[in-house]
Amino acid sequence: MKIKFKIKSGALQFTVFIAVLIALLLAGLILYAYTFIYMKEQSKGAIENIQLADLGIQTLLEQNNLSTDTSQLDFSKKQHQSISAHLSQWGIFQKGITITQYRKKKFTKTALIGSLINTETSPTLFLQETHNALSLVGNTKITGNAYLPHQGVNSGYIAGNSYYGSQLIYGEEKKSTANLPAVDKNLVTSVTYYLKDFKIQRQEDFINLNSNIKITNSFKNQTKGFYSIDPLIIANKIISGNIIIKSESAIKVMKTAFLTDLILIAPIVEIEDGTTGNFQVIASKKIVLGKNCNLRYPSALMLYQNNKTDQQENTNIPFNNQIFMDTGTQFKGTICYQQTKETPDFQTQIVLEKDAKIMGQVYCNGNFELRGTVSGSVYTKQFMANQSGSIFVNHIYNGTIENEGIPAIYGGMPLEQEPKAVLKWLY
C-alpha cells in the first residue's frame, strides 16, 4: 500500500520567498561591506590627498628655482596615487600649486609665497652702509632691530626742530652692510619680462573689460587678461583672481573699481583717492596712490627702473620716477623700488606722506622719504627729508618705523637666503 504526500503550492512559494529574501539580505550585507570598505578607502585617499598637498607646498617653500612645467614628486608610494607641483612667479611674489590624485579624485592647493618675516628676529630697519650716520629729527621713533651704518645714529636739526625722543633706537642696534639683502634673482627676471614682453597670446584667454561688470578667474585655470597699447581706466568693475591687465601707456584705477588678487602692469599707474582692494602693481615710471585708500594684505607696489638702458624721463614732473603714497592711506603688503643705477643721487624714489601707513615691508635701493608710519620692515639705501627748501640726506623727520602693530610672523617679497612662507591661500 502506497502513501502519497502532497506539498501545498503555498508552502513552496513561501519557501522560495524566504530563500530569495535571505539571498537579498546576504547580497545587501556583502554590498554594504564592499561599499563601506570602498568609501573608507576613498575617504582615506582624500585625507591623504590633502596631507600630500600640504607636503607638496612645504617642498615648494624650500625650492629655489621656478619651474615652467608641472613636475612629479615621489612622496606617494601608494598605488593609484600621485602628486605633482609647480612653482612660478606671480607679480613680485611666487605662486605654488600642488595637485594630488587618488584614483579619480583630485585635490588642488594653491598658495601665494614670499619671504618669511619674524618681527622678533628680522630687521625692523636695514639702512645700507653709505658712510653716513642716520639722523632723527622731531617726533621720529624707531622700534625693533635696527641695522645701521658704522657711523650709527644721532639726533638731527631741521627748521628749528631737534629730536624729541627719550632715546634714539628703542631696540637693538646692529651693523649693516655695503649692500641691501639681495632680491631673489627670479623676481628681477620676471618683472623685466612683465614690463617688456608680456602679452596675452591666446584669444580664449582675453577678458572683455568693456562688457562684463564682474570678472573672476580661478588660479586653478589658465591665466587670463587684457592688453592695450592705449591708456586704460578701470571703473565700475569687480575683477578678481588669476588675471593680468597690461597697458603700454598708463592705467588709472577709479574708486568704483574693486580689484582682488590680480596684477596691473603699465609704465604709469595711478590709484584714485578712496580706492579699496587687494592687488599688485608693476610699473616702470611712477606709481601714485591717492588719499584715504585702503589696500589689503598682501598687496604690492613695485617700480622697476633699468637706469642703465632706459632713458629717464624729466624728473621735474610731479611724482615721476617714484612711488608716492598720499595722506590718510592704509597699505598692507610690500612696496618695492628697484633700480640698476649705482651712482647716488638726491632724487626721492619712495615718498610716504604724513598720516599714511604701511603695514608690511618697504624695500628701496634708492632714497626713501618717510613722513608717515611703517609697521613692519624697512630696507633702504638712504633716507631723504625735503624740508624748508633743502634736502637732508639720511634724515628722518617725524617718521615712525616700528614692529609692534603687526603679526609676529608674516610674509614679504622673496629675498635670497631668506626662508619662505605662505602669504595667502588662493582659490
Beta strands, then each sheet from edge to edge (+ up, - down):
strand 1: 71-73
strand 2: 81-90
strand 3: 93-102
strand 4: 105-118
strand 5: 125-127
strand 6: 134-137
strand 7: 141-142
strand 8: 146-148
strand 9: 153-155
strand 10: 173-175
strand 11: 214-217
strand 12: 224-228
strand 13: 232-234
strand 14: 238-241
strand 15: 243-247
strand 16: 250-253
strand 17: 258-265
strand 18: 268-271
strand 19: 276-283
strand 20: 286-289
strand 21: 294-305
strand 22: 322-325
strand 23: 330-339
strand 24: 350-352
strand 25: 357-370
strand 26: 373-387
strand 27: 390-393
strand 28: 395-397
strand 29: 400-402
strand 30: 409-412
strand 31: 420-425
sheet 1: 1+ 2- 3+ 4- 30+
sheet 2: 1+ 2- 3+ 4- 31+
sheet 3: 7+ 29+ 26+ 5+ 8+ 10+
sheet 4: 9+ 6+ 28+
sheet 5: 7+ 29+ 26+ 25+ 23+ 21+ 19+ 17+ 14+ 11+
sheet 6: 7+ 29+ 26+ 27-
sheet 7: 7+ 29+ 26+ 25+ 24+ 22+ 20+ 18+ 16+ 13+
sheet 8: 7+ 29+ 26+ 25+ 23+ 21+ 19+ 17+ 15+ 12+
end
